Amino acid sequence: MEGFGGLFGDPEELQRRMAEFADQMQGAQKIAWADNAIKLAVDLTVAAINRVSLEGDVEHQAEQIRSVMAIVFPEAVTLVREARQGLQ
């Protein structure tokens, strides 16, 4: 007997299609999570650099930005790495 009086056709075919749909949705969620993590990493980096109150000559200003990047960049890299691993 077909599922629900034949309304949905072959139950095994319906089950296979539902599994394919679930796999597609899971893939879309992984991509969305990765996109959000990468966007967060970029936003974090930009916000941190924008908060720097640069003072002094060019060399001193560059050192101030490098100092901020030494703190922020490892966190941003971790977010992107985890996002990429989520896609694999």
C-alpha positions in Angstrom: 0.0 0.0 0.0 1.3 3.4 -0.9 1.6 6.1 1.9 -1.5 8.0 2.8 -3.7 6.1 0.4 -1.3 6.8 -2.5 -1.4 10.6 -1.9 2.4 10.8 -1.7 3.4 7.9 -3.9 6.0 5.4 -3.0 6.9 5.7 0.7 10.5 4.8 0.1 10.8 7.5 -2.6 9.2 10.0 -0.2 11.7 9.0 2.5 14.6 9.3 0.1 13.5 12.8 -1.1 12.9 14.0 2.5 16.5 12.8 3.4 17.9 14.7 0.3 16.0 17.8 1.4 17.3 17.5 4.9 20.9 17.2 3.6 20.4 20.3 1.4 19.0 22.3 4.4 22.0 21.2 6.6 24.4 22.3 3.8 22.6 25.7 3.6 22.9 26.1 7.4 26.6 25.4 7.3 27.1 28.0 4.6 25.1 30.6 6.5 27.1 29.9 9.7 30.4 30.2 7.8 29.3 33.4 6.2 28.3 34.8 9.6 31.5 33.8 11.2 33.6 35.4 8.4 31.5 38.6 8.6 32.0 38.7 12.3 35.8 38.3 11.9 35.9 41.2 9.5 33.6 43.4 11.6 35.7 42.6 14.7 38.9 43.6 12.9 37.5 46.8 11.4 35.9 47.9 14.7 39.1 47.3 16.6 41.2 49.3 14.1 38.6 52.1 14.1 38.8 52.5 17.8 42.6 53.2 17.7 43.3 56.8 18.5 46.4 57.3 16.4 49.0 59.6 17.7 52.5 60.6 16.7 54.4 60.1 13.5 53.6 57.5 10.8 56.0 54.9 12.3 54.3 55.3 15.8 50.9 55.1 14.2 51.8 51.9 12.4 53.1 50.4 15.6 49.8 51.2 17.3 47.8 49.5 14.6 50.2 46.5 14.6 49.7 46.3 18.4 45.9 46.1 18.0 46.2 43.6 15.1 48.4 41.4 17.3 45.4 41.0 19.7 42.5 41.0 17.2 44.0 39.0 14.3 44.4 35.6 16.1 40.7 35.8 17.1 39.6 36.6 13.6 41.7 33.8 12.2 40.1 31.4 14.6 36.6 32.4 13.6 37.5 32.0 9.9 39.2 28.6 10.5 36.2 27.3 12.4 33.9 28.5 9.6 36.0 26.7 7.0 36.1 23.5 9.0 32.3 23.7 9.3 32.0 23.6 5.5 34.1 20.4 5.2 
